[in-house]
Amino acid sequence: MNTVQSADGTPIAYDRSGSGEPVILVGGSFSQRLHPTMTQLAEALSAHFTVYNYDRRGRGDSGDADSYSAGKEIEDLAALVSEAGDGVNVFGLSAGGALALKAAAAGVPFSRVVVYDPPFVVDETGPRPPAGFGKTLADLTATERRGDAVELFMTRAMGAPAEAVAGMRMAPFWGGLESLAHTLSYDIELMGDFSLPTDELGTITTTVLVAHGDQTPPWLHSGARATAEALPNGRLRTLEGQGIEVDTAKLAPELTEFFTK
């Protein structure tokens, strides 16, 4: 494990593997660098690239600050880019994809960007958290109701069926989700009202591949398509047989091809 210091002094932990042009992996909600999806993707890509797989602030071995802002997370990415050197590519999963796009719009110098399932809502089928939702999640976490915060986020921000989420609370992995509950309000602040940030996306000149699986909910299909269309140099790719839990064996070759073109 390595660390780099962000602009506000927060240490950001990352693993570096492989050799070649640098690729930074940005996890989504409920994700950290040791999540199987991230470690498997890092392993697959390290055959072709130098991979930086990091913990977003507040997660895993990275530090945190007294207050959160999307700007601080953009500074975290900028610090990693400075550490990695020139020609950095970036991959962002779900809310991590939204973060990568925000960073690109803010001028962080990425060579190419890939996002998978950016959770922007552009039609009536997608979930739209109510006003003050981030504070509700933060209050639940502050009062040690982490499980309730996780359940509320999954149903109101991810659109998961309430019955399915209730059943998950007995699963062995639930404790891991609860350990990240304090970061859920961060992603709500990052995403805002989940609307497509058309003006912001329109400023990104970097070539961006927007990928989604054909098994994901329809609102994610619509969001991916709208994201690609809003980008000046956006491309859309549908991965057959893939859902929200994407198979890294299917995803890694797509990233490798796009980053090496």
FILUM-622536 format. One record per residue (C-alpha): x, y negated, z; residue number from 0. Coordinates in nm, 2 decimals. Last residue first. Example, Ala and Ser with C-alpha at 12.3 -4.5 7.8 and 13.67 -1.06 7.14 Angstrom:
REM residues 2
+--------+--------+--------+-------+
|      X |      Y |      Z | tormi |
+--------+--------+--------+-------+
|   1.37 |   0.11 |   0.71 |     1 |
|   1.23 |   0.45 |   0.78 |     0 |
+--------+--------+--------+-------+
END
This chain:
REM residues 261
+--------+--------+--------+-------+
|      X |      Y |      Z | tormi |
+--------+--------+--------+-------+
|  -0.62 |  -0.30 |  -2.94 |   260 |
|  -0.45 |  -0.16 |  -2.62 |   259 |
|  -0.70 |  -0.30 |  -2.36 |   258 |
|  -1.01 |  -0.18 |  -2.56 |   257 |
|  -0.88 |   0.17 |  -2.62 |   256 |
|  -0.76 |   0.22 |  -2.27 |   255 |
|  -1.08 |   0.09 |  -2.12 |   254 |
|  -1.30 |   0.32 |  -2.34 |   253 |
|  -1.07 |   0.61 |  -2.25 |   252 |
|  -1.11 |   0.54 |  -1.88 |   251 |
|  -1.49 |   0.53 |  -1.88 |   250 |
|  -1.57 |   0.89 |  -1.99 |   249 |
|  -1.33 |   1.06 |  -1.75 |   248 |
|  -1.43 |   0.79 |  -1.49 |   247 |
|  -1.79 |   0.92 |  -1.49 |   246 |
|  -2.01 |   0.63 |  -1.41 |   245 |
|  -2.23 |   0.63 |  -1.10 |   244 |
|  -2.47 |   0.37 |  -1.23 |   243 |
|  -2.56 |   0.60 |  -1.51 |   242 |
|  -2.38 |   0.76 |  -1.80 |   241 |
|  -2.50 |   1.02 |  -2.06 |   240 |
|  -2.39 |   0.81 |  -2.35 |   239 |
|  -2.18 |   0.50 |  -2.28 |   238 |
|  -2.33 |   0.19 |  -2.44 |   237 |
|  -2.08 |  -0.08 |  -2.55 |   236 |
|  -2.15 |  -0.45 |  -2.60 |   235 |
|  -1.89 |  -0.71 |  -2.72 |   234 |
|  -1.85 |  -1.06 |  -2.61 |   233 |
|  -1.63 |  -1.33 |  -2.77 |   232 |
|  -1.84 |  -1.64 |  -2.71 |   231 |
|  -2.02 |  -1.47 |  -2.42 |   230 |
|  -2.39 |  -1.52 |  -2.39 |   229 |
|  -2.47 |  -1.22 |  -2.62 |   228 |
|  -2.26 |  -0.99 |  -2.41 |   227 |
|  -2.43 |  -1.09 |  -2.09 |   226 |
|  -2.78 |  -1.06 |  -2.25 |   225 |
|  -2.70 |  -0.71 |  -2.36 |   224 |
|  -2.57 |  -0.61 |  -2.02 |   223 |
|  -2.87 |  -0.76 |  -1.84 |   222 |
|  -3.12 |  -0.59 |  -2.07 |   221 |
|  -2.95 |  -0.25 |  -2.01 |   220 |
|  -2.94 |  -0.32 |  -1.64 |   219 |
|  -3.31 |  -0.40 |  -1.63 |   218 |
|  -3.37 |  -0.07 |  -1.81 |   217 |
|  -3.23 |   0.14 |  -1.52 |   216 |
|  -2.90 |   0.32 |  -1.60 |   215 |
|  -2.90 |   0.64 |  -1.81 |   214 |
|  -2.77 |   0.48 |  -2.13 |   213 |
|  -2.47 |   0.36 |  -1.94 |   212 |
|  -2.34 |   0.01 |  -1.96 |   211 |
|  -2.04 |  -0.17 |  -2.10 |   210 |
|  -1.97 |  -0.54 |  -2.16 |   209 |
|  -1.64 |  -0.58 |  -2.34 |   208 |
|  -1.50 |  -0.93 |  -2.30 |   207 |
|  -1.26 |  -1.12 |  -2.53 |   206 |
|  -1.13 |  -1.43 |  -2.35 |   205 |
|  -1.29 |  -1.76 |  -2.45 |   204 |
|  -1.51 |  -1.79 |  -2.14 |   203 |
|  -1.70 |  -2.12 |  -2.14 |   202 |
|  -2.03 |  -1.97 |  -2.25 |   201 |
|  -2.03 |  -1.74 |  -1.95 |   200 |
|  -2.06 |  -2.04 |  -1.72 |   199 |
|  -2.35 |  -2.19 |  -1.92 |   198 |
|  -2.54 |  -1.86 |  -1.94 |   197 |
|  -2.51 |  -1.77 |  -1.57 |   196 |
|  -2.76 |  -1.49 |  -1.60 |   195 |
|  -2.99 |  -1.50 |  -1.30 |   194 |
|  -2.90 |  -1.28 |  -1.00 |   193 |
|  -3.04 |  -1.55 |  -0.75 |   192 |
|  -2.69 |  -1.63 |  -0.64 |   191 |
|  -2.46 |  -1.34 |  -0.74 |   190 |
|  -2.15 |  -1.44 |  -0.53 |   189 |
|  -2.36 |  -1.54 |  -0.23 |   188 |
|  -2.54 |  -1.21 |  -0.25 |   187 |
|  -2.21 |  -1.03 |  -0.29 |   186 |
|  -2.08 |  -1.20 |   0.03 |   185 |
|  -2.40 |  -1.11 |   0.21 |   184 |
|  -2.32 |  -0.74 |   0.14 |   183 |
|  -1.97 |  -0.78 |   0.29 |   182 |
|  -2.09 |  -0.72 |   0.65 |   181 |
|  -2.25 |  -0.39 |   0.55 |   180 |
|  -1.92 |  -0.24 |   0.44 |   179 |
|  -1.88 |   0.00 |   0.74 |   178 |
|  -2.25 |   0.09 |   0.69 |   177 |
|  -2.18 |   0.23 |   0.35 |   176 |
|  -1.91 |   0.46 |   0.49 |   175 |
|  -2.15 |   0.57 |   0.76 |   174 |
|  -2.40 |   0.67 |   0.50 |   173 |
|  -2.16 |   0.91 |   0.33 |   172 |
|  -2.26 |   1.21 |   0.55 |   171 |
|  -2.63 |   1.18 |   0.44 |   170 |
|  -2.90 |   1.11 |   0.70 |   169 |
|  -2.96 |   0.75 |   0.59 |   168 |
|  -2.98 |   0.87 |   0.23 |   167 |
|  -3.34 |   0.98 |   0.28 |   166 |
|  -3.45 |   0.63 |   0.35 |   165 |
|  -3.28 |   0.52 |   0.04 |   164 |
|  -3.47 |   0.77 |  -0.18 |   163 |
|  -3.80 |   0.67 |  -0.02 |   162 |
|  -3.74 |   0.30 |  -0.07 |   161 |
|  -3.67 |   0.34 |  -0.44 |   160 |
|  -3.34 |   0.16 |  -0.54 |   159 |
|  -3.39 |  -0.19 |  -0.70 |   158 |
|  -3.03 |  -0.29 |  -0.63 |   157 |
|  -3.09 |  -0.62 |  -0.45 |   156 |
|  -3.42 |  -0.55 |  -0.26 |   155 |
|  -3.40 |  -0.17 |  -0.21 |   154 |
|  -3.02 |  -0.12 |  -0.17 |   153 |
|  -2.97 |  -0.45 |   0.02 |   152 |
|  -3.25 |  -0.36 |   0.26 |   151 |
|  -3.11 |  -0.02 |   0.33 |   150 |
|  -2.76 |  -0.14 |   0.38 |   149 |
|  -2.88 |  -0.42 |   0.62 |   148 |
|  -3.10 |  -0.17 |   0.81 |   147 |
|  -2.80 |   0.06 |   0.85 |   146 |
|  -2.58 |  -0.23 |   0.98 |   145 |
|  -2.82 |  -0.33 |   1.25 |   144 |
|  -2.53 |  -0.43 |   1.47 |   143 |
|  -2.68 |  -0.77 |   1.56 |   142 |
|  -2.43 |  -0.95 |   1.34 |   141 |
|  -2.51 |  -0.70 |   1.06 |   140 |
|  -2.88 |  -0.78 |   1.06 |   139 |
|  -2.80 |  -1.16 |   1.08 |   138 |
|  -2.57 |  -1.14 |   0.78 |   137 |
|  -2.83 |  -0.95 |   0.58 |   136 |
|  -3.10 |  -1.20 |   0.65 |   135 |
|  -2.85 |  -1.48 |   0.58 |   134 |
|  -2.79 |  -1.33 |   0.23 |   133 |
|  -3.16 |  -1.30 |   0.16 |   132 |
|  -3.23 |  -1.67 |   0.23 |   131 |
|  -3.45 |  -1.69 |  -0.08 |   130 |
|  -3.58 |  -1.35 |  -0.19 |   129 |
|  -3.37 |  -1.09 |  -0.37 |   128 |
|  -3.47 |  -1.05 |  -0.74 |   127 |
|  -3.49 |  -0.69 |  -0.86 |   126 |
|  -3.51 |  -0.62 |  -1.23 |   125 |
|  -3.82 |  -0.53 |  -1.43 |   124 |
|  -3.93 |  -0.89 |  -1.49 |   123 |
|  -3.65 |  -0.97 |  -1.73 |   122 |
|  -3.30 |  -1.13 |  -1.73 |   121 |
|  -3.15 |  -0.99 |  -1.40 |   120 |
|  -2.77 |  -0.99 |  -1.39 |   119 |
|  -2.62 |  -0.69 |  -1.23 |   118 |
|  -2.31 |  -0.65 |  -1.45 |   117 |
|  -2.33 |  -0.28 |  -1.54 |   116 |
|  -1.96 |  -0.23 |  -1.63 |   115 |
|  -1.73 |  -0.52 |  -1.70 |   114 |
|  -1.42 |  -0.52 |  -1.93 |   113 |
|  -1.20 |  -0.83 |  -1.95 |   112 |
|  -0.90 |  -0.90 |  -2.18 |   111 |
|  -0.58 |  -1.11 |  -2.14 |   110 |
|  -0.69 |  -1.27 |  -1.81 |   109 |
|  -0.56 |  -1.61 |  -1.72 |   108 |
|  -0.78 |  -1.72 |  -1.42 |   107 |
|  -0.95 |  -2.03 |  -1.57 |   106 |
|  -1.26 |  -2.06 |  -1.36 |   105 |
|  -1.47 |  -1.89 |  -1.63 |   104 |
|  -1.24 |  -1.59 |  -1.61 |   103 |
|  -1.27 |  -1.59 |  -1.24 |   102 |
|  -1.65 |  -1.60 |  -1.27 |   101 |
|  -1.64 |  -1.31 |  -1.52 |   100 |
|  -1.42 |  -1.10 |  -1.29 |    99 |
|  -1.66 |  -1.17 |  -1.00 |    98 |
|  -1.96 |  -1.07 |  -1.21 |    97 |
|  -1.78 |  -0.75 |  -1.30 |    96 |
|  -1.71 |  -0.69 |  -0.93 |    95 |
|  -2.08 |  -0.72 |  -0.88 |    94 |
|  -2.12 |  -0.41 |  -1.11 |    93 |
|  -1.76 |  -0.28 |  -1.17 |    92 |
|  -1.50 |  -0.52 |  -1.29 |    91 |
|  -1.20 |  -0.43 |  -1.51 |    90 |
|  -0.92 |  -0.68 |  -1.57 |    89 |
|  -0.63 |  -0.71 |  -1.82 |    88 |
|  -0.32 |  -0.91 |  -1.72 |    87 |
|  -0.09 |  -1.02 |  -2.00 |    86 |
|   0.16 |  -1.21 |  -1.78 |    85 |
|   0.27 |  -1.12 |  -1.43 |    84 |
|   0.12 |  -0.88 |  -1.17 |    83 |
|   0.18 |  -1.09 |  -0.86 |    82 |
|   0.04 |  -1.40 |  -1.02 |    81 |
|  -0.26 |  -1.21 |  -1.14 |    80 |
|  -0.30 |  -1.07 |  -0.79 |    79 |
|  -0.30 |  -1.42 |  -0.65 |    78 |
|  -0.56 |  -1.53 |  -0.91 |    77 |
|  -0.78 |  -1.25 |  -0.81 |    76 |
|  -0.77 |  -1.36 |  -0.44 |    75 |
|  -0.83 |  -1.72 |  -0.55 |    74 |
|  -1.15 |  -1.60 |  -0.73 |    73 |
|  -1.25 |  -1.43 |  -0.41 |    72 |
|  -1.20 |  -1.76 |  -0.22 |    71 |
|  -1.41 |  -1.95 |  -0.48 |    70 |
|  -1.69 |  -1.70 |  -0.43 |    69 |
|  -1.71 |  -1.83 |  -0.07 |    68 |
|  -1.70 |  -1.67 |   0.26 |    67 |
|  -1.64 |  -1.80 |   0.61 |    66 |
|  -1.43 |  -1.71 |   0.91 |    65 |
|  -1.18 |  -1.54 |   0.68 |    64 |
|  -1.11 |  -1.18 |   0.58 |    63 |
|  -0.82 |  -0.94 |   0.55 |    62 |
|  -0.76 |  -0.65 |   0.32 |    61 |
|  -0.71 |  -0.30 |   0.44 |    60 |
|  -1.06 |  -0.17 |   0.35 |    59 |
|  -1.30 |  -0.45 |   0.27 |    58 |
|  -1.34 |  -0.80 |   0.40 |    57 |
|  -1.16 |  -0.94 |   0.10 |    56 |
|  -1.17 |  -0.72 |  -0.21 |    55 |
|  -0.96 |  -0.41 |  -0.17 |    54 |
|  -0.72 |  -0.36 |  -0.46 |    53 |
|  -0.64 |  -0.13 |  -0.74 |    52 |
|  -0.35 |  -0.28 |  -0.94 |    51 |
|  -0.27 |  -0.05 |  -1.24 |    50 |
|   0.05 |  -0.07 |  -1.44 |    49 |
|  -0.08 |   0.08 |  -1.77 |    48 |
|  -0.09 |   0.38 |  -1.99 |    47 |
|  -0.08 |   0.69 |  -1.77 |    46 |
|  -0.18 |   0.47 |  -1.48 |    45 |
|  -0.53 |   0.44 |  -1.64 |    44 |
|  -0.64 |   0.79 |  -1.53 |    43 |
|  -0.51 |   0.75 |  -1.18 |    42 |
|  -0.66 |   0.41 |  -1.13 |    41 |
|  -1.00 |   0.54 |  -1.26 |    40 |
|  -0.98 |   0.83 |  -1.01 |    39 |
|  -0.89 |   0.60 |  -0.73 |    38 |
|  -1.17 |   0.35 |  -0.81 |    37 |
|  -1.44 |   0.60 |  -0.86 |    36 |
|  -1.33 |   0.80 |  -0.55 |    35 |
|  -1.35 |   0.49 |  -0.32 |    34 |
|  -1.01 |   0.42 |  -0.18 |    33 |
|  -0.99 |   0.07 |  -0.34 |    32 |
|  -1.32 |  -0.04 |  -0.19 |    31 |
|  -1.68 |  -0.02 |  -0.31 |    30 |
|  -2.01 |  -0.06 |  -0.14 |    29 |
|  -2.08 |  -0.36 |  -0.37 |    28 |
|  -1.85 |  -0.36 |  -0.67 |    27 |
|  -1.48 |  -0.29 |  -0.72 |    26 |
|  -1.24 |  -0.50 |  -0.91 |    25 |
|  -0.96 |  -0.31 |  -1.09 |    24 |
|  -0.66 |  -0.51 |  -1.22 |    23 |
|  -0.47 |  -0.39 |  -1.53 |    22 |
|  -0.11 |  -0.47 |  -1.60 |    21 |
|   0.07 |  -0.38 |  -1.92 |    20 |
|   0.29 |  -0.08 |  -1.88 |    19 |
|   0.38 |   0.14 |  -1.59 |    18 |
|   0.18 |   0.36 |  -1.34 |    17 |
|   0.06 |   0.28 |  -0.99 |    16 |
|   0.01 |  -0.02 |  -0.76 |    15 |
|  -0.21 |   0.00 |  -0.46 |    14 |
|  -0.36 |  -0.32 |  -0.32 |    13 |
|  -0.42 |  -0.51 |   0.00 |    12 |
|  -0.52 |  -0.88 |   0.01 |    11 |
|  -0.38 |  -1.08 |   0.30 |    10 |
|  -0.58 |  -1.40 |   0.37 |     9 |
|  -0.37 |  -1.71 |   0.38 |     8 |
|  -0.62 |  -1.94 |   0.22 |     7 |
|  -0.45 |  -1.92 |  -0.12 |     6 |
|  -0.44 |  -1.54 |  -0.11 |     5 |
|  -0.14 |  -1.35 |   0.02 |     4 |
|  -0.04 |  -1.03 |  -0.16 |     3 |
|  -0.03 |  -0.69 |   0.01 |     2 |
|   0.11 |  -0.35 |  -0.09 |     1 |
|   0.00 |   0.00 |   0.00 |     0 |
+--------+--------+--------+-------+
END
